[in-house]
Amino acid sequence: MSPEAPVQTVLACSQCGRTFPHSDLVQIAGNRVCAECKPAFLSRMMASGAASASPLGWRYGGFWIRFGARFIDGLIFMVPVVILVAVLMPNLIRARGQAPVVPNPAFAAGFLTFFVVFFLAGACYEILMLKYRSGTLGKMACGLKVIRSDGRSLSWGVCFGRFFMWNVVTSGIPYINSILVLVSSIMLGVDNEKRALHDRVCDTRVIYKQSVA
Ligand SMILES: [Zn+2]
């Protein structure tokens, strides 16, 4: 590594989408804007009322409403799980009962299959809902939607990335997840745009649907 060539972070302008070195972008109300887009952006910001929390008048979803949305999604997912367990458990217990001392491969395979199916179903649910409805049923019920920082809806890549960041990186790794979920929640709580860790990584915002012009 040569100290003469420091890595210059290249970032996208939130308005035109072109990439610039970090130093060529100004940050206005949490949006990175290039020199060319700055005048138009500022006048738009003034027109929408500079006093509002965001230049576009968005109201961001805070910790508790988002916690509530995740809780509702959790409940929705518990219903098929409870049914599945009720159907499978007698078989699994019977399979286990045949060989109580050595670990039963049938039991392990059943558990693994269940876990994989559960995870994939969760992934499909969240990614498809984000793509086509801008939010899961829980978020929809709480009046929230997920958008990009520039107001666009999410691309497939962002939907997948957001699912992966929250479910695998932040809350999926045993032991580390308790720390990461806490850190992510604090980030969300103190941020003026209510960005959790996955929102920062994926450049997404969770806002109230009614606050979109
Ligand atoms: Zn620009």
py3Dmol code that shows the C-alpha trace and the ligand (Angstrom):
import py3Dmol

protein = """\
ATOM      1  CA  MET A   1       0.000   0.000   0.000  1.00  0.00           C
ATOM      2  CA  SER A   2       1.503   3.319  -0.989  1.00  0.00           C
ATOM      3  CA  PRO A   3       0.690   6.300   1.201  1.00  0.00           C
ATOM      4  CA  GLU A   4       0.887   8.588  -1.862  1.00  0.00           C
ATOM      5  CA  ALA A   5      -2.323   7.172  -3.337  1.00  0.00           C
ATOM      6  CA  PRO A   6      -5.052   7.229  -0.704  1.00  0.00           C
ATOM      7  CA  VAL A   7      -8.258   5.484  -1.661  1.00  0.00           C
ATOM      8  CA  GLN A   8     -10.726   8.120  -2.816  1.00  0.00           C
ATOM      9  CA  THR A   9     -14.271   7.086  -1.970  1.00  0.00           C
ATOM     10  CA  VAL A  10     -16.532   7.470  -4.965  1.00  0.00           C
ATOM     11  CA  LEU A  11     -20.181   8.179  -4.211  1.00  0.00           C
ATOM     12  CA  ALA A  12     -23.280   8.744  -6.271  1.00  0.00           C
ATOM     13  CA  CYS A  13     -25.110  12.052  -6.420  1.00  0.00           C
ATOM     14  CA  SER A  14     -28.578  11.467  -4.977  1.00  0.00           C
ATOM     15  CA  GLN A  15     -30.155  13.586  -7.715  1.00  0.00           C
ATOM     16  CA  CYS A  16     -28.526  12.666 -11.035  1.00  0.00           C
ATOM     17  CA  GLY A  17     -26.992   9.356  -9.937  1.00  0.00           C
ATOM     18  CA  ARG A  18     -23.570  10.097 -11.422  1.00  0.00           C
ATOM     19  CA  THR A  19     -20.602   9.137  -9.280  1.00  0.00           C
ATOM     20  CA  PHE A  20     -18.131  11.661  -7.924  1.00  0.00           C
ATOM     21  CA  PRO A  21     -15.222  11.644  -5.511  1.00  0.00           C
ATOM     22  CA  HIS A  22     -16.452  12.138  -1.974  1.00  0.00           C
ATOM     23  CA  SER A  23     -14.944  15.625  -1.800  1.00  0.00           C
ATOM     24  CA  ASP A  24     -16.947  16.840  -4.832  1.00  0.00           C
ATOM     25  CA  LEU A  25     -20.314  16.182  -3.196  1.00  0.00           C
ATOM     26  CA  VAL A  26     -22.046  18.312  -0.611  1.00  0.00           C
ATOM     27  CA  GLN A  27     -24.365  16.862   1.971  1.00  0.00           C
ATOM     28  CA  ILE A  28     -27.686  18.678   2.252  1.00  0.00           C
ATOM     29  CA  ALA A  29     -30.181  17.339   4.774  1.00  0.00           C
ATOM     30  CA  GLY A  30     -28.668  13.896   4.490  1.00  0.00           C
ATOM     31  CA  ASN A  31     -28.645  13.843   0.687  1.00  0.00           C
ATOM     32  CA  ARG A  32     -25.387  13.830  -1.258  1.00  0.00           C
ATOM     33  CA  VAL A  33     -25.658  16.295  -4.104  1.00  0.00           C
ATOM     34  CA  CYS A  34     -23.167  17.197  -6.830  1.00  0.00           C
ATOM     35  CA  ALA A  35     -22.284  20.804  -7.701  1.00  0.00           C
ATOM     36  CA  GLU A  36     -24.432  20.710 -10.839  1.00  0.00           C
ATOM     37  CA  CYS A  37     -27.574  19.508  -9.046  1.00  0.00           C
ATOM     38  CA  LYS A  38     -27.107  21.685  -5.967  1.00  0.00           C
ATOM     39  CA  PRO A  39     -29.021  24.826  -7.126  1.00  0.00           C
ATOM     40  CA  ALA A  40     -32.063  22.873  -8.300  1.00  0.00           C
ATOM     41  CA  PHE A  41     -32.007  20.719  -5.205  1.00  0.00           C
ATOM     42  CA  LEU A  42     -31.824  23.722  -2.895  1.00  0.00           C
ATOM     43  CA  SER A  43     -34.704  25.537  -4.600  1.00  0.00           C
ATOM     44  CA  ARG A  44     -36.806  22.365  -4.434  1.00  0.00           C
ATOM     45  CA  MET A  45     -35.960  22.090  -0.760  1.00  0.00           C
ATOM     46  CA  MET A  46     -37.025  25.681  -0.131  1.00  0.00           C
ATOM     47  CA  ALA A  47     -40.253  25.173  -2.057  1.00  0.00           C
ATOM     48  CA  SER A  48     -41.224  22.160   0.035  1.00  0.00           C
ATOM     49  CA  GLY A  49     -40.606  24.033   3.273  1.00  0.00           C
ATOM     50  CA  ALA A  50     -37.135  24.059   4.753  1.00  0.00           C
ATOM     51  CA  ALA A  51     -38.474  23.401   8.236  1.00  0.00           C
ATOM     52  CA  SER A  52     -39.645  19.870   7.465  1.00  0.00           C
ATOM     53  CA  ALA A  53     -37.480  16.957   8.516  1.00  0.00           C
ATOM     54  CA  SER A  54     -36.570  16.012   4.961  1.00  0.00           C
ATOM     55  CA  PRO A  55     -36.206  18.035   1.772  1.00  0.00           C
ATOM     56  CA  LEU A  56     -39.049  16.063   0.217  1.00  0.00           C
ATOM     57  CA  GLY A  57     -41.342  16.287   3.226  1.00  0.00           C
ATOM     58  CA  TRP A  58     -40.905  12.645   4.184  1.00  0.00           C
ATOM     59  CA  ARG A  59     -41.711  11.524   7.688  1.00  0.00           C
ATOM     60  CA  TYR A  60     -39.342   8.758   8.719  1.00  0.00           C
ATOM     61  CA  GLY A  61     -40.453   5.643  10.557  1.00  0.00           C
ATOM     62  CA  GLY A  62     -38.854   5.470  13.997  1.00  0.00           C
ATOM     63  CA  PHE A  63     -37.769   2.532  16.098  1.00  0.00           C
ATOM     64  CA  TRP A  64     -41.075   1.523  17.703  1.00  0.00           C
ATOM     65  CA  ILE A  65     -43.251   1.612  14.587  1.00  0.00           C
ATOM     66  CA  ARG A  66     -40.616  -0.426  12.729  1.00  0.00           C
ATOM     67  CA  PHE A  67     -40.315  -2.809  15.644  1.00  0.00           C
ATOM     68  CA  GLY A  68     -44.110  -3.175  15.494  1.00  0.00           C
ATOM     69  CA  ALA A  69     -43.954  -3.897  11.770  1.00  0.00           C
ATOM     70  CA  ARG A  70     -41.323  -6.616  12.284  1.00  0.00           C
ATOM     71  CA  PHE A  71     -43.415  -8.029  15.115  1.00  0.00           C
ATOM     72  CA  ILE A  72     -46.479  -8.289  12.847  1.00  0.00           C
ATOM     73  CA  ASP A  73     -44.375 -10.024  10.179  1.00  0.00           C
ATOM     74  CA  GLY A  74     -43.149 -12.385  12.872  1.00  0.00           C
ATOM     75  CA  LEU A  75     -46.727 -13.234  13.855  1.00  0.00           C
ATOM     76  CA  ILE A  76     -47.711 -13.775  10.205  1.00  0.00           C
ATOM     77  CA  PHE A  77     -44.824 -16.201   9.872  1.00  0.00           C
ATOM     78  CA  MET A  78     -45.638 -18.004  13.090  1.00  0.00           C
ATOM     79  CA  VAL A  79     -48.984 -19.238  11.722  1.00  0.00           C
ATOM     80  CA  PRO A  80     -47.591 -21.553   8.983  1.00  0.00           C
ATOM     81  CA  VAL A  81     -44.727 -22.554  11.290  1.00  0.00           C
ATOM     82  CA  VAL A  82     -47.104 -23.624  14.043  1.00  0.00           C
ATOM     83  CA  ILE A  83     -49.162 -25.627  11.533  1.00  0.00           C
ATOM     84  CA  LEU A  84     -46.033 -27.205  10.064  1.00  0.00           C
ATOM     85  CA  VAL A  85     -44.670 -28.108  13.483  1.00  0.00           C
ATOM     86  CA  ALA A  86     -48.030 -29.586  14.503  1.00  0.00           C
ATOM     87  CA  VAL A  87     -47.957 -31.780  11.397  1.00  0.00           C
ATOM     88  CA  LEU A  88     -44.284 -32.741  11.529  1.00  0.00           C
ATOM     89  CA  MET A  89     -43.635 -33.048  15.264  1.00  0.00           C
ATOM     90  CA  PRO A  90     -45.377 -36.396  15.855  1.00  0.00           C
ATOM     91  CA  ASN A  91     -43.330 -37.923  13.025  1.00  0.00           C
ATOM     92  CA  LEU A  92     -40.116 -36.384  14.261  1.00  0.00           C
ATOM     93  CA  ILE A  93     -40.703 -37.520  17.827  1.00  0.00           C
ATOM     94  CA  ARG A  94     -41.546 -41.006  16.621  1.00  0.00           C
ATOM     95  CA  ALA A  95     -38.395 -41.053  14.444  1.00  0.00           C
ATOM     96  CA  ARG A  96     -36.372 -39.894  17.416  1.00  0.00           C
ATOM     97  CA  GLY A  97     -37.966 -42.409  19.733  1.00  0.00           C
ATOM     98  CA  GLN A  98     -36.675 -45.279  17.620  1.00  0.00           C
ATOM     99  CA  ALA A  99     -33.096 -44.339  18.408  1.00  0.00           C
ATOM    100  CA  PRO A 100     -32.981 -42.379  21.615  1.00  0.00           C
ATOM    101  CA  VAL A 101     -29.223 -42.616  22.235  1.00  0.00           C
ATOM    102  CA  VAL A 102     -27.500 -41.858  18.929  1.00  0.00           C
ATOM    103  CA  PRO A 103     -28.489 -38.675  17.086  1.00  0.00           C
ATOM    104  CA  ASN A 104     -31.084 -39.631  14.536  1.00  0.00           C
ATOM    105  CA  PRO A 105     -30.180 -38.590  10.972  1.00  0.00           C
ATOM    106  CA  ALA A 106     -33.865 -38.375  10.054  1.00  0.00           C
ATOM    107  CA  PHE A 107     -34.448 -35.905  12.842  1.00  0.00           C
ATOM    108  CA  ALA A 108     -31.415 -33.833  11.860  1.00  0.00           C
ATOM    109  CA  ALA A 109     -32.395 -33.879   8.178  1.00  0.00           C
ATOM    110  CA  GLY A 110     -35.941 -32.884   9.063  1.00  0.00           C
ATOM    111  CA  PHE A 111     -34.728 -30.022  11.202  1.00  0.00           C
ATOM    112  CA  LEU A 112     -32.286 -28.841   8.543  1.00  0.00           C
ATOM    113  CA  THR A 113     -34.924 -29.020   5.809  1.00  0.00           C
ATOM    114  CA  PHE A 114     -37.338 -27.107   7.997  1.00  0.00           C
ATOM    115  CA  PHE A 115     -34.730 -24.425   8.661  1.00  0.00           C
ATOM    116  CA  VAL A 116     -33.801 -24.061   4.963  1.00  0.00           C
ATOM    117  CA  VAL A 117     -37.444 -23.939   3.827  1.00  0.00           C
ATOM    118  CA  PHE A 118     -38.267 -21.426   6.569  1.00  0.00           C
ATOM    119  CA  PHE A 119     -35.324 -19.220   5.615  1.00  0.00           C
ATOM    120  CA  LEU A 120     -36.075 -19.356   1.871  1.00  0.00           C
ATOM    121  CA  ALA A 121     -39.756 -18.650   2.450  1.00  0.00           C
ATOM    122  CA  GLY A 122     -38.798 -15.658   4.576  1.00  0.00           C
ATOM    123  CA  ALA A 123     -36.399 -14.434   1.915  1.00  0.00           C
ATOM    124  CA  CYS A 124     -38.984 -14.765  -0.889  1.00  0.00           C
ATOM    125  CA  TYR A 125     -41.624 -13.054   1.240  1.00  0.00           C
ATOM    126  CA  GLU A 126     -39.484 -10.067   2.186  1.00  0.00           C
ATOM    127  CA  ILE A 127     -37.761  -9.594  -1.182  1.00  0.00           C
ATOM    128  CA  LEU A 128     -40.945  -9.937  -3.270  1.00  0.00           C
ATOM    129  CA  MET A 129     -42.943  -7.690  -0.940  1.00  0.00           C
ATOM    130  CA  LEU A 130     -40.202  -5.044  -0.958  1.00  0.00           C
ATOM    131  CA  LYS A 131     -40.016  -5.161  -4.736  1.00  0.00           C
ATOM    132  CA  TYR A 132     -43.728  -5.127  -5.544  1.00  0.00           C
ATOM    133  CA  ARG A 133     -45.312  -3.448  -2.482  1.00  0.00           C
ATOM    134  CA  SER A 134     -42.393  -1.382  -1.095  1.00  0.00           C
ATOM    135  CA  GLY A 135     -42.723  -3.195   2.202  1.00  0.00           C
ATOM    136  CA  THR A 136     -43.783  -6.358   3.992  1.00  0.00           C
ATOM    137  CA  LEU A 137     -47.339  -6.844   5.286  1.00  0.00           C
ATOM    138  CA  GLY A 138     -46.143  -5.654   8.686  1.00  0.00           C
ATOM    139  CA  LYS A 139     -44.770  -2.435   7.237  1.00  0.00           C
ATOM    140  CA  MET A 140     -47.896  -1.937   5.110  1.00  0.00           C
ATOM    141  CA  ALA A 141     -50.082  -2.404   8.201  1.00  0.00           C
ATOM    142  CA  CYS A 142     -48.021   0.232  10.003  1.00  0.00           C
ATOM    143  CA  GLY A 143     -48.340   2.641   7.077  1.00  0.00           C
ATOM    144  CA  LEU A 144     -44.659   2.432   6.215  1.00  0.00           C
ATOM    145  CA  LYS A 145     -42.846   1.997   2.932  1.00  0.00           C
ATOM    146  CA  VAL A 146     -39.220   1.443   1.993  1.00  0.00           C
ATOM    147  CA  ILE A 147     -37.674   3.632  -0.678  1.00  0.00           C
ATOM    148  CA  ARG A 148     -34.263   4.725  -1.888  1.00  0.00           C
ATOM    149  CA  SER A 149     -32.821   7.977  -0.591  1.00  0.00           C
ATOM    150  CA  ASP A 150     -33.843   9.664  -3.849  1.00  0.00           C
ATOM    151  CA  GLY A 151     -37.436   8.441  -3.618  1.00  0.00           C
ATOM    152  CA  ARG A 152     -37.175   5.658  -6.190  1.00  0.00           C
ATOM    153  CA  SER A 153     -38.578   2.237  -5.397  1.00  0.00           C
ATOM    154  CA  LEU A 154     -36.140  -0.575  -4.706  1.00  0.00           C
ATOM    155  CA  SER A 155     -34.394  -2.582  -7.420  1.00  0.00           C
ATOM    156  CA  TRP A 156     -34.064  -6.362  -7.082  1.00  0.00           C
ATOM    157  CA  GLY A 157     -30.468  -5.987  -5.941  1.00  0.00           C
ATOM    158  CA  VAL A 158     -31.399  -3.546  -3.188  1.00  0.00           C
ATOM    159  CA  CYS A 159     -34.321  -5.731  -2.040  1.00  0.00           C
ATOM    160  CA  PHE A 160     -31.993  -8.705  -1.780  1.00  0.00           C
ATOM    161  CA  GLY A 161     -29.241  -6.652  -0.171  1.00  0.00           C
ATOM    162  CA  ARG A 162     -31.602  -5.247   2.442  1.00  0.00           C
ATOM    163  CA  PHE A 163     -32.966  -8.693   3.286  1.00  0.00           C
ATOM    164  CA  PHE A 164     -29.445 -10.096   3.502  1.00  0.00           C
ATOM    165  CA  MET A 165     -28.098  -7.221   5.600  1.00  0.00           C
ATOM    166  CA  TRP A 166     -30.827  -7.447   8.231  1.00  0.00           C
ATOM    167  CA  ASN A 167     -31.606 -11.169   8.358  1.00  0.00           C
ATOM    168  CA  VAL A 168     -28.111 -12.562   7.867  1.00  0.00           C
ATOM    169  CA  VAL A 169     -25.486  -9.954   8.748  1.00  0.00           C
ATOM    170  CA  THR A 170     -27.241  -8.020  11.522  1.00  0.00           C
ATOM    171  CA  SER A 171     -29.559 -10.520  13.167  1.00  0.00           C
ATOM    172  CA  GLY A 172     -28.444 -13.880  11.765  1.00  0.00           C
ATOM    173  CA  ILE A 173     -25.057 -14.517  13.348  1.00  0.00           C
ATOM    174  CA  PRO A 174     -25.360 -16.137  16.787  1.00  0.00           C
ATOM    175  CA  TYR A 175     -23.937 -14.099  19.697  1.00  0.00           C
ATOM    176  CA  ILE A 176     -22.779 -11.220  17.457  1.00  0.00           C
ATOM    177  CA  ASN A 177     -26.379 -10.513  16.442  1.00  0.00           C
ATOM    178  CA  SER A 178     -27.353  -9.202  19.876  1.00  0.00           C
ATOM    179  CA  ILE A 179     -24.651  -6.551  19.593  1.00  0.00           C
ATOM    180  CA  LEU A 180     -25.368  -5.709  15.947  1.00  0.00           C
ATOM    181  CA  VAL A 181     -29.135  -5.437  16.469  1.00  0.00           C
ATOM    182  CA  LEU A 182     -28.498  -3.102  19.406  1.00  0.00           C
ATOM    183  CA  VAL A 183     -26.023  -1.000  17.405  1.00  0.00           C
ATOM    184  CA  SER A 184     -28.411  -0.876  14.441  1.00  0.00           C
ATOM    185  CA  SER A 185     -31.296   0.177  16.713  1.00  0.00           C
ATOM    186  CA  ILE A 186     -29.239   2.942  18.302  1.00  0.00           C
ATOM    187  CA  MET A 187     -28.150   4.131  14.846  1.00  0.00           C
ATOM    188  CA  LEU A 188     -31.815   4.258  13.835  1.00  0.00           C
ATOM    189  CA  GLY A 189     -32.803   6.050  17.025  1.00  0.00           C
ATOM    190  CA  VAL A 190     -30.248   8.839  16.841  1.00  0.00           C
ATOM    191  CA  ASP A 191     -30.239   9.367  13.065  1.00  0.00           C
ATOM    192  CA  ASN A 192     -32.240  12.313  11.706  1.00  0.00           C
ATOM    193  CA  GLU A 193     -33.335  10.097   8.798  1.00  0.00           C
ATOM    194  CA  LYS A 194     -33.946   7.070  11.066  1.00  0.00           C
ATOM    195  CA  ARG A 195     -31.489   4.895   9.184  1.00  0.00           C
ATOM    196  CA  ALA A 196     -30.718   1.491  10.630  1.00  0.00           C
ATOM    197  CA  LEU A 197     -27.499  -0.276   9.669  1.00  0.00           C
ATOM    198  CA  HIS A 198     -29.097  -1.951   6.638  1.00  0.00           C
ATOM    199  CA  ASP A 199     -30.576   1.381   5.510  1.00  0.00           C
ATOM    200  CA  ARG A 200     -27.119   2.933   5.508  1.00  0.00           C
ATOM    201  CA  VAL A 201     -25.568   0.033   3.616  1.00  0.00           C
ATOM    202  CA  CYS A 202     -28.400  -0.188   1.043  1.00  0.00           C
ATOM    203  CA  ASP A 203     -29.140   3.563   0.904  1.00  0.00           C
ATOM    204  CA  THR A 204     -32.785   3.011   1.817  1.00  0.00           C
ATOM    205  CA  ARG A 205     -35.213   4.994   3.983  1.00  0.00           C
ATOM    206  CA  VAL A 206     -38.322   3.837   5.808  1.00  0.00           C
ATOM    207  CA  ILE A 207     -41.007   6.504   5.613  1.00  0.00           C
ATOM    208  CA  TYR A 208     -44.699   6.918   6.292  1.00  0.00           C
ATOM    209  CA  LYS A 209     -46.717   6.329   3.111  1.00  0.00           C
ATOM    210  CA  GLN A 210     -48.886   9.412   3.643  1.00  0.00           C
ATOM    211  CA  SER A 211     -45.831  11.670   3.750  1.00  0.00           C
ATOM    212  CA  VAL A 212     -44.999  10.974   0.087  1.00  0.00           C
ATOM    213  CA  ALA A 213     -46.119  13.806  -2.120  1.00  0.00           C
TER     214      ALA A 213
END
"""
ligand_1 = """\
1
ZN
Zn -25.938 15.424 -9.607
"""
view = py3Dmol.view(width=600, height=400)
view.addModel(protein, "pdb")
view.setStyle({"model": 0}, {"cartoon": {"style": "trace"}})
view.addModel(ligand_1, "xyz")
view.setStyle({"model": 1}, {"stick": {}})
view.zoomTo()
view.show()
